[in-house]
């Protein structure tokens, strides 16, 4: 029986190859911080002549600049040092959360250049109103970016809850179901920009991976403690999204089936014991006090107030209980606690660590392993969102020239 001939894939045309090589060269300069044309050629495997032509295109379109320095560490004539531009193409990230909106503009190097945050209660407001407010804050950030000669080429929204295809399928603490957040935000934005969206914990985890303190740990579990409790798992430097993009909803893991009702429709979810409102309520502080309430909680804990310390420790134990199951299932190198948990670590971490030590079967979490960590100050959802826009530009600079 005669077999069919192998199927031949169509050859890439010259334009496709050049766009690919343009990205290779740009990312080589970006990843190296500084590079010469000769150094880039050695790194990406192209001829010096090809690299020089691509560099000229990147210089003309404003993606890279020549620093004026020369480097003579290689054979031949000294080469001019190239760097990614501090002006021009940038990314805009917008985080819409339960009690605040935060906006970030990042340049091509990933540096946070503009930051605006407003604390507001978004629970009672209609989605269109919340997103219009976020768009107004983003517009202010765009004006500030223009003064720095930065031009954001896209927006990523960081949103709490289940997010897919620009729609918030469910955000229990906002009361949103089936909200076309991307479309509403784009409609309210004064100038047209491509808008994407993702879960806020996913984007905070990516910011921690790219800018934070995880170091060489490329597999870690990230928890975002706010009014809700979000989670994200990074495996080998890649975000685990699940079959439908909804992985990481650790705040709705059930701790006690007979526990208090949760806004998601279940009972006894982790959020009801370790979320911001639950901790404030247990400490005897108004659960809707927001940022001032958290400041009061921390102040009381530092003064060894028994009720405040007890509330945080209980939350830590519940976190450790749920985290131990996740660690047994996924075997991460580390667990990173962000949001409100970062400042509560002195009281939160010991009971969480005890649960992990007693319940993780590998034994790797026993004693002071250093695997349970606070998030860094440099990683948050809006910065992760802005960085995703930048990475799109780095992947295809010709599309944004």
C-alpha positions as CSV (number, residue, x, y, z in Angstrom):
1,X,0.0,0.0,0.0
2,X,1.5,3.3,-1.1
3,X,1.7,5.9,1.6
4,X,0.8,9.5,1.0
5,X,3.7,11.9,0.5
6,X,4.5,14.1,3.5
7,X,2.7,17.4,3.7
8,X,4.9,20.3,3.0
9,X,4.4,23.4,5.1
10,X,4.3,26.7,3.2
11,X,7.6,28.6,3.4
12,X,7.6,31.8,5.4
13,X,7.7,34.9,3.1
14,X,10.5,37.5,3.4
15,X,8.3,39.9,5.4
16,X,7.4,37.2,8.0
17,X,11.1,36.3,8.4
18,X,12.2,39.9,8.7
19,X,9.5,40.6,11.3
20,X,10.7,37.5,13.3
21,X,14.3,38.6,13.0
22,X,13.4,42.1,14.0
23,X,11.9,40.8,17.2
24,X,14.9,38.6,17.8
25,X,17.2,41.5,17.7
26,X,15.0,43.8,19.8
27,X,14.7,41.1,22.5
28,X,18.4,40.5,22.5
29,X,19.0,44.2,23.3
30,X,16.2,44.2,25.8
31,X,17.3,41.1,27.7
32,X,20.9,42.1,27.7
33,X,20.3,45.6,29.0
34,X,23.1,46.8,26.8
35,X,24.5,45.3,23.6
36,X,26.5,46.0,20.5
37,X,25.6,45.0,17.0
38,X,28.3,42.4,17.1
39,X,27.1,41.0,20.4
40,X,23.6,40.8,19.1
41,X,24.7,39.0,16.0
42,X,26.6,36.4,18.1
43,X,23.6,35.9,20.3
44,X,20.9,35.5,17.7
45,X,22.9,33.7,15.0
46,X,22.5,36.3,12.2
47,X,25.2,38.0,10.2
48,X,26.5,41.3,11.3
49,X,25.2,42.9,8.1
50,X,21.7,41.5,8.7
51,X,21.7,42.7,12.4
52,X,23.0,46.2,11.4
53,X,20.1,46.5,8.9
54,X,17.5,45.4,11.5
55,X,19.1,47.7,14.2
56,X,18.7,50.7,11.8
57,X,15.0,49.9,11.4
58,X,14.6,49.7,15.2
59,X,16.5,53.0,15.6
60,X,14.3,54.7,13.0
61,X,11.1,53.4,14.7
62,X,12.3,54.5,18.1
63,X,12.5,51.1,19.8
64,X,16.3,51.3,20.5
65,X,18.8,54.1,21.0
66,X,22.5,54.4,20.9
67,X,23.9,55.3,24.2
68,X,27.0,57.0,23.0
69,X,29.3,54.5,24.8
70,X,31.5,52.1,22.9
71,X,32.6,48.6,23.8
72,X,35.8,47.1,22.5
73,X,35.7,43.7,24.3
74,X,35.5,41.8,21.0
75,X,37.8,41.5,18.0
76,X,37.4,44.3,15.4
77,X,36.4,47.9,15.7
78,X,34.7,49.1,19.0
79,X,30.9,48.9,18.8
80,X,28.4,51.5,19.8
81,X,26.3,50.3,22.7
82,X,22.5,49.9,22.1
83,X,19.7,50.1,24.7
84,X,15.9,49.9,24.5
85,X,14.4,53.4,24.3
86,X,13.1,55.1,27.4
87,X,10.6,57.0,25.3
88,X,8.1,56.0,22.6
89,X,6.3,52.6,22.8
90,X,4.9,51.8,26.3
91,X,2.3,49.6,27.9
92,X,-0.7,50.7,30.0
93,X,-2.0,48.4,32.8
94,X,-5.3,49.1,34.7
95,X,-6.3,47.1,37.8
96,X,-9.9,47.4,38.8
97,X,-10.4,45.8,42.3
98,X,-13.1,45.9,44.9
99,X,-12.0,49.0,46.8
100,X,-9.5,50.7,44.5
101,X,-8.4,51.3,40.9
102,X,-4.7,51.4,40.0
103,X,-3.0,52.5,36.7
104,X,0.5,51.9,35.6
105,X,2.5,52.9,32.5
106,X,5.7,50.9,31.8
107,X,8.3,51.6,29.2
108,X,10.0,49.0,27.0
109,X,12.5,48.1,29.7
110,X,9.6,47.3,32.0
111,X,10.2,50.3,34.3
112,X,7.2,51.7,36.1
113,X,7.1,55.3,34.8
114,X,3.6,56.5,35.7
115,X,1.5,55.3,38.7
116,X,-1.9,56.5,39.8
117,X,-4.1,54.8,42.4
118,X,-7.5,55.9,43.8
119,X,-9.3,54.1,46.7
120,X,-13.0,53.8,46.0
121,X,-15.8,51.4,46.9
122,X,-16.8,49.7,43.7
123,X,-19.2,47.2,45.2
124,X,-22.4,49.3,44.9
125,X,-21.6,51.0,41.6
126,X,-22.8,49.7,38.2
127,X,-20.1,48.1,36.1
128,X,-20.2,50.7,33.4
129,X,-19.7,53.4,36.1
130,X,-16.7,51.6,37.6
131,X,-15.1,51.1,34.3
132,X,-15.7,54.7,33.2
133,X,-14.0,55.8,36.4
134,X,-11.1,53.5,35.6
135,X,-10.9,54.9,32.0
136,X,-10.8,58.4,33.4
137,X,-7.9,57.5,35.6
138,X,-6.2,55.8,32.7
139,X,-6.7,59.0,30.6
140,X,-4.9,61.0,33.3
141,X,-2.0,58.4,33.2
142,X,-1.9,58.7,29.4
143,X,-1.6,62.5,29.7
144,X,1.3,62.1,32.2
145,X,2.9,59.5,29.8
146,X,2.7,62.0,26.9
147,X,4.7,64.5,29.0
148,X,7.4,61.8,29.3
149,X,7.3,61.2,25.5
150,X,5.8,57.8,26.1
151,X,3.1,56.3,23.8
152,X,1.2,53.3,25.2
153,X,0.2,51.1,22.4
154,X,-2.4,48.9,24.3
155,X,-4.1,48.4,27.6
156,X,-4.5,45.3,29.8
157,X,-7.2,45.2,32.4
158,X,-6.6,43.3,35.6
159,X,-9.9,42.2,37.0
160,X,-11.0,40.1,40.0
161,X,-12.9,36.9,39.4
162,X,-13.3,34.6,36.4
163,X,-12.2,36.5,33.3
164,X,-12.4,35.2,29.7
165,X,-12.4,36.9,26.3
166,X,-12.8,40.4,27.8
167,X,-15.8,39.3,29.9
168,X,-16.0,39.0,33.6
169,X,-17.9,35.7,33.9
170,X,-18.2,36.0,37.7
171,X,-16.8,38.4,40.2
172,X,-18.7,37.6,43.5
173,X,-17.4,40.5,45.5
174,X,-18.2,43.1,42.9
175,X,-21.5,41.4,42.1
176,X,-20.6,41.2,38.4
177,X,-21.8,38.4,36.2
178,X,-21.3,38.3,32.4
179,X,-20.0,41.9,32.3
180,X,-18.2,42.8,29.0
181,X,-15.6,44.8,30.9
182,X,-13.2,45.2,28.0
183,X,-15.8,46.6,25.7
184,X,-17.2,49.0,28.4
185,X,-13.7,50.2,29.3
186,X,-12.7,50.8,25.6
187,X,-15.9,52.7,25.0
188,X,-15.2,55.0,27.9
189,X,-11.5,55.6,27.0
190,X,-11.1,59.0,25.3
191,X,-8.6,57.6,22.7
192,X,-8.8,54.3,20.9
193,X,-6.4,51.6,22.1
194,X,-6.5,47.8,21.9
195,X,-7.8,46.5,25.2
196,X,-7.2,43.0,26.7
197,X,-8.0,41.6,30.1
198,X,-7.0,39.0,32.6
199,X,-7.5,37.9,36.2
200,X,-5.7,40.3,38.6
201,X,-3.9,37.5,40.5
202,X,-2.6,36.1,37.2
203,X,-1.1,39.5,36.3
204,X,0.3,40.0,39.8
205,X,2.0,36.6,39.7
206,X,3.6,37.5,36.3
207,X,4.8,40.8,37.8
208,X,6.4,38.9,40.6
209,X,8.0,36.5,38.1
210,X,9.4,39.3,35.9
211,X,10.2,42.0,38.5
212,X,9.9,40.5,42.0
213,X,12.0,38.5,44.4
214,X,11.4,34.9,43.3
215,X,14.9,34.8,41.8
216,X,15.6,31.4,40.2
217,X,12.3,29.9,41.4
218,X,10.3,29.5,38.2
219,X,7.5,27.4,39.8
220,X,5.6,29.1,42.6
221,X,2.1,29.6,43.9
222,X,1.0,33.3,44.3
223,X,-1.8,34.4,46.6
224,X,-3.3,37.9,46.3
225,X,-5.0,38.8,49.6
226,X,-7.6,41.6,49.2
227,X,-11.3,41.6,50.0
228,X,-11.3,38.4,47.9
229,X,-8.5,35.9,47.9
230,X,-7.0,35.2,44.4
231,X,-4.4,32.7,43.3
232,X,-2.1,31.9,40.4
233,X,0.3,29.1,39.7
234,X,3.4,29.7,37.7
235,X,5.0,26.5,36.3
236,X,8.5,26.7,34.8
237,X,8.1,30.4,34.2
238,X,4.7,30.0,32.5
239,X,1.3,30.8,33.9
240,X,-1.1,27.8,34.4
241,X,-4.4,28.9,33.1
242,X,-6.4,25.7,33.1
243,X,-8.7,24.3,30.4
244,X,-10.9,27.4,30.4
245,X,-8.6,30.1,31.8
246,X,-10.1,29.9,35.3
247,X,-7.3,28.2,37.3
248,X,-6.2,29.6,40.6
249,X,-9.4,30.4,42.4
250,X,-8.0,29.3,45.7
251,X,-10.1,31.7,47.7
252,X,-13.1,29.5,46.9
253,X,-11.6,26.3,48.2
254,X,-13.9,25.1,50.9
255,X,-12.4,25.0,54.4
256,X,-15.6,24.1,56.2
257,X,-18.8,23.0,54.4
258,X,-20.8,24.2,57.3
259,X,-19.0,27.5,57.5
260,X,-20.4,31.0,56.7
261,X,-22.1,31.7,53.3
262,X,-19.8,33.0,50.6
263,X,-20.8,35.4,47.8
264,X,-19.9,32.8,45.3
265,X,-22.9,30.7,46.4
266,X,-20.9,28.1,48.4
267,X,-20.2,28.0,52.2
268,X,-17.0,28.0,54.2
269,X,-14.7,29.2,51.5
270,X,-11.1,30.2,52.4
271,X,-12.1,33.8,51.7
272,X,-14.6,33.8,54.6
273,X,-11.6,33.2,57.0
274,X,-8.6,34.8,55.3
275,X,-10.1,37.6,53.2
276,X,-9.7,41.3,54.3
277,X,-13.3,41.7,55.6
278,X,-13.1,38.4,57.5
279,X,-9.9,39.4,59.2
280,X,-11.1,42.9,60.1
281,X,-14.3,41.5,61.4
282,X,-12.6,38.9,63.6
283,X,-10.3,41.7,65.0
284,X,-13.3,43.8,66.0
285,X,-12.7,46.4,63.2
286,X,-15.4,47.6,60.8
287,X,-15.1,45.1,57.9
288,X,-15.8,47.8,55.3
289,X,-13.1,50.1,56.7
290,X,-10.8,49.3,53.8
291,X,-7.2,50.8,53.8
292,X,-7.7,52.7,57.1
293,X,-9.0,49.5,58.7
294,X,-6.0,47.5,57.6
295,X,-3.7,50.3,59.0
296,X,-5.5,50.0,62.3
297,X,-5.3,46.2,62.3
298,X,-1.5,46.4,61.7
299,X,-1.1,49.0,64.4
300,X,-3.1,46.9,66.9
301,X,-1.0,43.8,66.0
302,X,2.2,45.7,66.6
303,X,0.9,46.7,70.0
304,X,0.2,43.0,70.8
305,X,-3.6,43.5,70.9
306,X,-4.8,39.9,71.5
307,X,-7.9,40.1,69.3
308,X,-6.0,41.6,66.3
309,X,-3.1,39.1,66.6
310,X,-5.6,36.2,67.1
311,X,-7.6,37.2,64.0
312,X,-4.4,37.3,61.8
313,X,-3.1,34.0,63.2
314,X,-6.4,32.3,62.5
315,X,-6.3,33.6,59.0
316,X,-2.7,32.2,58.7
317,X,-3.8,28.8,59.9
318,X,-6.6,28.6,57.4
319,X,-4.2,29.8,54.6
320,X,-1.7,27.1,55.6
321,X,-4.4,24.4,55.6
322,X,-5.5,25.2,52.0
323,X,-1.9,25.9,50.8
324,X,-0.7,22.5,52.1
325,X,-3.2,20.8,49.7
326,X,-2.1,23.0,46.8
327,X,1.6,22.3,47.6
328,X,1.0,18.5,47.8
329,X,-0.8,18.7,44.4
330,X,1.6,21.0,42.5
331,X,4.9,20.8,44.3
332,X,6.0,24.5,43.8
333,X,9.4,25.8,44.9
334,X,7.7,28.6,46.9
335,X,4.5,30.2,48.0
336,X,4.4,34.0,47.6
337,X,1.8,36.0,49.6
338,X,0.8,39.4,48.2
339,X,-1.8,42.1,48.8
340,X,-2.7,42.6,52.5
341,X,-0.7,39.5,53.4
342,X,2.6,41.1,52.6
343,X,2.4,43.5,55.6
344,X,0.8,41.0,57.9
345,X,3.5,38.4,57.5
346,X,5.0,38.7,61.0
347,X,1.8,37.3,62.5
348,X,0.4,35.4,59.5
349,X,3.4,33.4,58.4
350,X,4.2,31.3,61.6
351,X,0.8,29.6,61.8
352,X,0.7,29.1,58.0
353,X,4.2,27.6,58.1
354,X,3.2,25.2,60.9
355,X,0.3,23.9,58.8
356,X,2.6,23.5,55.8
357,X,5.2,21.7,57.8
358,X,2.7,19.3,59.3
359,X,0.7,18.6,56.2
360,X,3.1,18.6,53.2
361,X,4.2,15.1,52.6
362,X,7.5,15.8,50.9
363,X,9.1,17.2,54.0
364,X,10.6,20.1,52.0
365,X,8.5,22.6,53.9
366,X,9.8,21.7,57.4
367,X,11.6,24.1,59.6
368,X,12.7,27.5,58.3
369,X,12.7,26.5,54.6
370,X,12.3,30.0,53.3
371,X,9.7,28.8,50.8
372,X,6.8,30.8,52.3
373,X,7.5,34.4,51.3
374,X,6.1,37.9,51.1
375,X,5.7,39.4,47.7
376,X,8.0,42.2,46.6
377,X,7.0,45.8,46.4
378,X,7.8,45.8,42.6
379,X,5.2,43.2,41.6
380,X,1.5,44.1,41.3
381,X,-1.3,43.4,38.9
382,X,-1.3,46.8,37.1
383,X,2.4,46.5,36.4
384,X,2.0,42.9,35.2
385,X,-0.7,44.1,32.9
386,X,1.4,46.9,31.5
387,X,4.3,44.5,31.0
388,X,2.1,42.2,28.9
389,X,1.5,45.0,26.5
390,X,5.2,45.7,26.3
391,X,5.9,42.0,25.7
392,X,3.5,42.0,22.8
393,X,5.4,45.0,21.3
394,X,8.7,43.2,21.8
395,X,7.3,40.1,20.1
396,X,6.3,42.0,16.9
397,X,7.8,45.5,16.9
398,X,6.9,45.9,13.2
399,X,3.2,46.0,14.2
400,X,3.8,49.0,16.5
401,X,6.4,50.9,14.6
